[in-house]
Amino acid sequence: VLKLFKLLHRTRQEVFKNDTKALEAARQKINEEFRNNRDETSEEKINELLKIASDVEVILRTSVIQAVHTDSDKIVLIPRKDLLQDNTPYLDKPIKK
């Protein structure tokens, strides 16, 4: 449980780097969820909660991307290595065979 707790906080720090509001909100939510369930004794329920926490960590690491407003009509995306995947290149005009 402690290992997963620490992993969630490390992921939070990486995903929301330089965004103090998001860092604080994520810290509070992680701590609140673990605090609310600290007295749980059912092994089945504990395993279910650990699975949920593990899934949340994966989603944060692989799906959340930071964006910064640069102008009133422009946003710059800041991808992390975890988000970059091999993909088929985009072509404006498909090649006809």
Buried (B, 14 or more C-beta within 10 A) or exposed (E): EEEBBEBBBEBBEEBBEEBEEBBEEBBEEBEEBBEEBEEEEEEEEEEEBBEEBEEBBEEBBEEBEBEEEEEEEEEEEEEBEBBEEEEEEEEEEEEEE
